[in-house]
């Protein structure tokens, strides 16, 4: 998309008016501003949440024809005894653009089974499956929320954050019905058209 200066010159308005016009397009999820790269047209990807498929960001993005990626990955152990769990924080991308910040929680000893695989960027769902589990989304809550400032910063908002998709999810093992993974995701709304499918 043209710069504020070019838009102002083309339409005979000042730069402040051009800037506000771009911000309005951003509020309507039509464009996205990327620091250092300018403003680009947004392409909202369908992101379906249901109980029929393995809950996997990578699989959903790939199936839609886009390229998923992991920009940043951190993991640590938290808690003691039966409360001990692996906590994972990931910044995820789609086609090279930051798209989501996800906080995952995997109970011990399952966390020990997958920690090596996910530290190299493998999908959590795929790592669980490789360890003999059959992950299935058991519950999900979806709403729009203003993210905390650290999350907003990681999502690429350099100014006052806007509401984004907030998705919490619980995954169980279909063979045991035990909870094997929970997650909290913050997703940029101009990148995802979140859909809930009940079947």
LUMVEX-543585 format. One line per field, with one value per residue: x, y, z of N, C-alpha, C, CB in turn; residue number from 1. Coordinates in steps of 0.001 Angstrom, whole numbers, plus 500000, padded with zeros to 6 digits. Glycine has a CB too. Layout:
nxx = c(X/...) .
nyy = c(Y/...) .
nzz = c(Z/...) .
caxx = c(X/...) .
cayy = c(Y/...) .
cazz = c(Z/...) .
cxx = c(X/...) .
cyy = c(Y/...) .
czz = c(Z/...) .
cbxx = c(X/...) .
cbyy = c(Y/...) .
cbzz = c(Z/...) .
pos = c(NUM/...) .
***
This chain:
nxx = c(500849/500409/502451/501771/502447/502303/499594/498399/499264/498104/495324/494978/495044/496041/498846/498067/495346/495538/496892/494961/493018/494267/494491/491802/491191/492750/491454/489180/490075/491219/493716/497165/499612/503090/505916/508722/508224/506021/502578/500337/497993/495465/494876/492507/492550/490639/489946/489187/487565/486904/485569/486336/488742/492334/493686/495634/497696/499592/498686/496141/496793/498512/496760/495084/496588/498735/501916/503079/504946/507478/508376/509469/510320/509792/510311/509521/509676/507102/505741/505118/505186/502056/501125/503020/504082/504764/505410/504833/505739/504943/505648/503991/503960/502522/503093/505462/504724/504082/501632/500318/500323/500977/500220/501047/500255/501389/500879/503021/503770/503743/504726/507484/507829/507502/509115/511662/511083/509358/511000/512520/510835/508708/505244/502993/500755/501501/503767/502610/501064/503083/504101/502293/499792/496337/495302/492519/490385/488665/487267/486565/486933/486059/486708/486798/489437/491375/494780/497289/499994/502692/502056/500717/502839/504495/502832/503127/502006/502654/501583/498691/497083/494703/491513/491880/491620/490910/491591/490908/491735/491131/492653/492118/493092/491864/491777/492009/490618/491794/493132/495527/496713/496539/495689/496235/495519/496426/495377/495962/493412/493107/494311/493097/490007/488134/486314/483677/482760/480124/479306) .
nyy = c(498814/502316/504943/507165/509738/509563/508943/511211/513144/512179/512345/514928/515746/516436/514940/514018/513469/511453/509548/508961/507848/505482/504260/503836/501943/499936/499430/498310/495895/495622/496385/496000/497336/497204/497500/499049/497934/498989/499381/496771/494837/493088/489611/487607/484538/481564/480069/477319/476005/473100/469993/467788/467520/467162/469389/471731/474348/474496/472547/473541/476020/475211/473582/475513/476628/478249/479241/478094/479178/479305/481897/482550/480648/479458/477506/476059/474374/474178/474293/471664/468130/466544/468776/469663/470890/471415/474510/476452/479012/480541/482398/482738/482510/483391/482889/484317/486571/487900/486297/485123/484715/482202/480417/477473/474538/471599/468641/466912/463443/463790/466074/465667/463735/465052/467305/467473/467257/469460/471572/471902/472987/471434/470615/470726/469057/467080/466081/464998/462983/461384/460305/458431/459307/460289/463078/465276/468024/469055/471113/474604/478131/481241/484622/488234/490201/492777/492430/491744/494079/492973/490820/492140/493633/491570/490671/492599/495101/498378/500512/501751/498822/496771/495022/491497/488128/485842/482748/479978/476630/473139/470009/466557/463103/460751/458055/457790/459842/461765/465002/466356/468588/472107/475346/478852/481246/484187/485951/487693/489708/490580/488679/486266/484643/483559/480623/478744/475439/473318/470003) .
nzz = c(500000/499376/500838/503663/502868/500046/499698/500783/498931/496561/497024/497785/500491/503923/505738/508232/507923/506003/507520/509485/507858/507051/509547/510082/508124/509141/511579/510571/509780/507284/506388/507431/509531/509437/511274/509874/507410/506259/505167/504612/502658/504360/504701/505646/507149/507158/510243/511751/514608/516215/517522/516183/514847/515189/517503/516220/515462/513418/511567/510818/509644/507558/506074/505086/503145/503778/505268/508248/511158/513768/515682/518127/521003/524221/527139/530331/533507/535941/539242/541728/542561/541929/540695/538999/535862/532353/531025/528224/526000/523050/520093/517189/513592/510368/507058/507432/508881/512091/513984/516198/519784/522002/524942/526411/528315/529661/531380/533754/533596/530858/529675/529879/527967/525551/525480/524218/521471/520940/521520/519315/517550/516677/516162/518917/519032/517171/518445/520748/519576/518474/520749/521422/522210/521688/520745/521253/520868/523651/524854/524316/524560/523232/522595/522157/523242/524838/524718/527306/527892/527411/525715/523639/522617/521648/519658/517823/518064/518253/519508/521288/522237/520451/520541/520302/518975/521511/522588/524478/525185/525716/525707/525402/525887/523773/524363/527092/528271/529812/530663/528590/527604/527737/526480/525853/523609/521821/519123/516100/514773/512098/510670/511073/510553/512775/513255/514649/514748/515231/515598) .
caxx = c(500000/501185/502765/500905/502819/501767/498131/498065/499476/497154/493951/494958/494764/497288/499320/497277/494122/495935/497202/493695/492351/494925/494101/490422/491275/493311/490385/488215/490793/491474/495161/497999/500861/504222/507049/509858/507825/504896/501214/500004/496603/495250/494184/492033/492546/489648/490552/488061/487738/485863/485984/486519/490104/493423/493911/496999/497869/500356/497852/495086/497415/498994/495595/494508/497482/499714/503117/503207/506309/507691/509310/510138/509833/510374/509620/510076/508865/506455/504977/505704/504313/501049/500860/504144/503721/505629/504765/505457/505302/505360/505203/503811/503814/501889/503771/506503/504180/503662/500197/499710/501124/500268/500729/500633/500537/501336/501187/504058/505022/503592/505641/508823/507839/507483/509931/512726/510529/508810/512068/513064/509808/507652/503894/502673/499824/502267/504627/501745/500700/504280/504316/501241/498529/495387/494748/491257/489927/487528/486519/487204/486237/486561/486156/487710/489963/492601/495830/498235/501013/503761/501510/500473/504143/504934/501956/503524/501299/503575/500800/497623/496601/493296/491035/492309/490997/491438/491063/491416/491380/491543/492812/492154/493495/490601/491832/491944/489783/492544/493597/496952/497239/495648/496366/495627/496085/496065/495549/495665/492116/493132/494929/492271/488550/487900/485003/483377/481908/479524/478800) .
cayy = c(500000/503551/505585/508290/510890/509352/509027/512624/513858/511700/512771/516342/515940/516486/513622/513583/512869/510185/508611/508533/506968/504176/503673/503355/500684/498958/499073/497470/494653/495602/496487/495793/498108/496405/498397/498854/497374/499738/498897/495738/494381/491930/488459/486832/483109/480841/479267/476582/475343/472098/468850/466639/467439/467368/470829/472047/475586/474201/471818/474425/477016/474509/473143/476694/477047/479219/478647/478407/479246/479623/483017/482467/479515/479357/476516/475861/473554/474951/473505/470495/466978/466322/470068/469978/470893/472135/475721/476825/480290/480575/483448/482007/483348/482863/483497/485223/487678/487496/486043/484702/484388/481079/479872/476076/473873/470148/468049/465902/463201/463951/467135/465108/462948/465879/468519/467490/467484/470807/472574/472078/473609/470509/470868/470038/467968/466009/465487/464158/461800/460547/459642/457451/459901/460635/464360/465773/469205/468712/472340/475844/479396/482226/485971/489315/490882/493563/491622/492426/494802/492127/490047/493097/493959/490418/490573/493628/496369/499335/501609/501221/497567/496636/493673/490403/486858/485167/481382/479005/475303/471990/468814/465298/461897/460035/456699/457810/460989/462648/466249/466250/469868/473265/476473/480181/481870/485557/485887/488958/489543/490815/487508/485069/484677/482398/480008/477630/474468/472339/468860) .
cazz = c(500000/499316/502110/504049/502039/498694/499769/500990/497667/495545/497308/498132/501921/504687/506182/509388/507376/505379/508609/510092/506893/507148/510834/509952/507382/510070/512518/509841/509469/505841/506210/508615/509542/509884/511488/508984/506115/505716/505343/503626/502660/505228/504117/506793/506912/507962/511312/512331/515897/516413/518328/515300/514331/516137/517678/515823/514704/512203/510603/510306/508762/506367/505299/504434/502071/504265/505852/509673/511665/515179/515766/519429/521797/525566/527957/531667/534408/537001/540204/542380/542723/540887/540041/538113/534446/531426/530521/526952/525429/521643/519177/515938/512395/509159/505902/507893/509676/513432/513932/517462/520958/522617/526196/526525/529584/529490/532683/533902/532865/529405/529276/529706/526736/524330/525590/523219/520135/520752/521614/517965/516723/516246/516649/520166/518706/516527/519467/521586/518790/518347/522041/521634/522651/520621/521197/520703/521599/524509/525152/523857/524790/522272/522692/521780/524425/524692/525341/528193/527119/526859/524597/522550/522034/520862/518489/516871/518255/518828/520078/522134/521667/520077/520863/519428/519326/522697/522509/525444/524686/526529/524887/526144/525170/523546/524913/528560/528660/530703/530052/528271/527109/527716/525841/525789/522409/521441/517674/515425/514101/510656/510052/511260/510668/513635/513072/515541/514074/516130/514827) .
cxx = c(500889/501407/501768/501169/502217/500254/497688/498195/498430/495747/493846/494577/496093/497636/498534/495987/494430/496222/495929/492920/492945/494550/492674/490383/491824/492254/489360/488839/491069/492972/495866/499262/501962/505414/508222/509508/506646/503556/500878/498527/496485/494496/493772/491863/491458/490357/489422/488448/486577/486411/486285/487970/491128/493692/495365/497026/498536/499483/496779/495658/497878/497834/494943/495408/498517/500888/503229/504672/506333/508765/510132/509502/510561/509609/510320/509117/508357/505738/505735/504680/503329/500665/501959/503701/504743/504852/505547/504878/505849/504822/505187/503590/503040/502496/504775/506031/503735/502145/499573/500764/500332/500997/500165/501037/500336/501735/502347/503343/504918/504545/507049/508932/508014/508462/511037/512220/510067/509879/512711/512008/508707/506311/503646/501748/500564/503171/503820/501390/501883/504575/503176/499913/497634/494677/493464/490811/488637/486654/487296/486315/486881/485902/487176/488127/491161/493708/496655/499360/502151/503295/501279/501778/504639/504080/502256/502772/502236/502888/499712/497048/495104/492825/491499/491535/491698/490782/491713/490890/491899/491552/492878/492687/492236/490605/491687/491014/490495/493025/495105/497556/496160/496414/495536/496303/495540/496388/495136/494398/492131/493781/494037/490790/488183/486462/484855/482407/481433/478917/478342) .
cyy = c(501242/504132/506699/509494/510764/509485/510473/513407/513466/512253/514230/516616/516016/515087/513105/512898/511520/509129/508077/507605/505560/503491/503137/502040/499572/498493/498149/496161/494496/495668/496199/496623/497235/497331/498044/498330/498105/499095/497919/495380/493129/490840/487548/485362/482443/479964/478585/475910/474377/470954/467624/466443/467637/468858/471197/473300/475291/473517/472714/475415/476370/474086/474300/477243/478078/478484/479052/478452/479554/480700/482929/481360/479507/478280/476367/475003/474405/473982/472303/469364/466820/467619/470447/469883/471687/473322/476212/478150/480377/481819/482797/482961/482614/483618/484569/486411/487165/487425/485757/484535/483336/480624/478459/475515/472374/469504/467058/464564/463396/465021/466627/464336/463824/467041/468597/467838/468923/471881/472821/472616/472691/470904/470089/468862/466793/465306/464572/462866/460841/459772/458678/457991/460180/461921/464750/466964/468856/469928/473538/477025/480442/483567/486972/490044/491739/492787/492420/493046/493921/491300/490955/493446/492805/490211/491652/494929/497340/500520/500980/499952/497585/495245/492655/489149/486271/483789/480524/477633/474222/470752/467583/464186/461051/458635/456667/458882/461935/463878/466160/467570/470936/474425/477740/480898/483276/485683/487197/488815/489801/489644/486275/485411/483420/481918/478853/476707/473425/471223/467766) .
czz = c(500000/500709/502411/503160/500637/498673/499926/499686/496625/495761/497753/499572/502659/505219/507373/508930/506735/506438/509251/509163/506955/508455/510800/509170/508271/511069/511870/509364/507976/505545/507532/508472/510127/510041/510576/507606/505497/506016/504229/503736/503516/504465/505267/506412/507741/508996/512075/513637/516069/517257/517498/514861/515446/516268/517395/514969/513371/511151/509993/509302/507457/505471/504550/503329/502473/504918/507321/510092/513145/515242/517045/520248/523140/526322/529302/532484/535561/537940/540742/542427/541580/540171/539042/536648/533635/530880/529301/526478/524015/520946/517802/514773/511309/507981/506326/508703/511041/513483/515288/518544/521723/523876/526345/527881/529375/530813/532615/534153/531350/528882/529039/528396/525494/524342/524540/521832/519947/520863/520255/517006/516244/516858/517936/519894/518070/517532/520386/520858/518656/519624/522382/522110/521440/521024/520475/521536/522344/524802/524634/524191/523897/522527/522176/523040/524042/525401/526339/527363/526606/525661/523395/521843/521153/519616/517452/516976/518964/519462/520929/521514/521395/520489/519820/519819/520539/522748/523585/525035/525628/525639/525773/525244/525000/524152/526428/529105/529625/529941/529826/527802/527243/527093/525932/524627/522224/519966/517013/514585/512601/509918/510109/511289/511452/513474/514048/514821/515077/515294/515775) .
cbxx = c(499037/500482/504197/501124/504359/502173/497591/498974/500884/497108/493359/494022/493868/497170/500795/496949/493466/497173/498079/492835/492474/496456/494238/489539/492159/494518/489690/487653/489999/490750/495553/498344/500706/504534/507492/510807/507482/505054/500206/500884/496104/494468/495096/490701/493915/488726/491438/487545/487806/485336/484928/485646/490318/494703/493528/497626/498699/501567/497196/494399/498607/499822/494571/494245/496688/499059/504385/502448/507103/508105/508557/510061/510046/510319/509554/510337/509677/505453/503705/506193/503567/499804/500721/505340/502310/506128/504691/505245/505783/504882/506147/502638/505191/500306/502741/507242/502993/504202/499928/498938/501433/500132/500338/501246/499616/502274/499959/505067/505492/502133/505665/509175/506553/506111/510544/513414/509369/507715/513134/513619/510437/508008/502850/502026/498715/503105/505324/500458/500201/505480/504461/501701/498785/494350/495771/490159/489703/488022/486253/487490/486292/486305/485755/487049/490357/492441/496741/498814/501589/504297/500192/499801/505175/504904/500502/503371/499974/504513/500190/496509/496932/493086/489500/493859/491042/491159/491307/490984/491940/490589/494072/490746/494639/490318/493129/493319/488492/493741/493242/497161/497712/495133/496668/495790/495785/496836/494739/496858/491128/493880/496245/492660/487820/488194/484812/482784/482657/478451/479884) .
cbyy = c(500002/504576/506143/508667/511017/507974/508177/513241/513575/510177/511886/517057/514780/517501/513685/514786/513813/510385/509291/509751/507540/504327/504707/504418/500851/499552/500334/498235/493457/496771/497886/494286/499438/495243/498348/497933/495914/499890/500070/494474/494106/492338/487692/487406/482505/479975/480154/475539/476379/471572/468521/466792/468478/466614/471264/470876/476609/473316/470613/475179/477696/473282/472480/477782/477585/480206/479081/477374/480287/478346/484358/483820/478159/480739/475159/477223/472350/476002/473042/470848/467082/465680/471169/469020/471480/471207/476832/475720/481510/479311/484745/481036/483773/483017/484107/485714/488358/488477/484900/483393/485669/479905/480782/475231/474419/469672/467355/466266/461808/464318/468213/464196/462146/466416/468597/466156/466536/471072/472128/470754/474216/469056/470491/471008/468469/466567/466587/464919/462216/461404/460687/456474/461209/459471/465450/464656/470415/468105/472480/475796/479826/481765/486304/490297/489862/495030/491042/491439/495898/491196/489348/494380/494266/489166/490666/493116/496169/499808/502547/502276/496425/496872/493660/490163/485870/485998/480769/479369/475090/471788/468915/464935/461102/459940/456041/458017/460499/461902/467480/465199/469748/473629/476155/480985/481022/486650/484727/489402/490449/492118/487210/484351/484734/482741/479523/478126/473795/472996/468317) .
cbzz = c(501229/498426/502094/505529/501949/498166/500936/502072/497127/495549/498371/497240/502496/505860/506535/510306/506342/504484/509671/510449/505460/507045/511950/509255/506132/510812/513040/508642/509966/505155/505678/508811/510362/508888/512949/509611/506268/504240/505364/503826/501215/506505/503072/507323/507234/507055/512274/511346/517083/515055/519330/514086/513229/515693/519103/515068/515506/512536/511277/511462/509470/506767/506215/505465/500959/505272/505067/510519/510909/516011/515707/520189/521039/526331/527230/532373/534941/536408/539576/543809/544012/541493/541096/538383/534250/530270/531630/525878/526299/520909/519222/516052/511862/509201/504946/506747/508941/514506/513021/517277/521853/521621/527426/525393/530743/528318/533237/535081/533142/529046/530318/530884/526622/524115/526965/523180/519881/521767/522623/517439/515564/516637/515581/521175/517757/515367/520289/521977/517396/517981/523153/522587/523452/520368/521011/520686/520630/525818/526679/522332/526302/520817/524150/520758/525516/525289/524279/529251/527961/527938/525006/523090/523151/521715/518919/515522/519072/517792/518960/522337/522589/518537/520961/519528/518137/524024/521101/526919/523269/527763/524010/526685/525939/522058/524522/529129/529294/531331/530948/527211/525623/529160/524383/527158/521166/522308/517092/514537/514723/510341/510722/512548/509234/515118/511612/516906/512900/517048/513859) .
pos = c(1/2/3/4/5/6/7/8/9/10/11/12/13/14/15/16/17/18/19/20/21/22/23/24/25/26/27/28/29/30/31/32/33/34/35/36/37/38/39/40/41/42/43/44/45/46/47/48/49/50/51/52/53/54/55/56/57/58/59/60/61/62/63/64/65/66/67/68/69/70/71/72/73/74/75/76/77/78/79/80/81/82/83/84/85/86/87/88/89/90/91/92/93/94/95/96/97/98/99/100/101/102/103/104/105/106/107/108/109/110/111/112/113/114/115/116/117/118/119/120/121/122/123/124/125/126/127/128/129/130/131/132/133/134/135/136/137/138/139/140/141/142/143/144/145/146/147/148/149/150/151/152/153/154/155/156/157/158/159/160/161/162/163/164/165/166/167/168/169/170/171/172/173/174/175/176/177/178/179/180/181/182/183/184/185/186/187/188/189/190/191/192/193/194/195/196/197/198/199) .
***
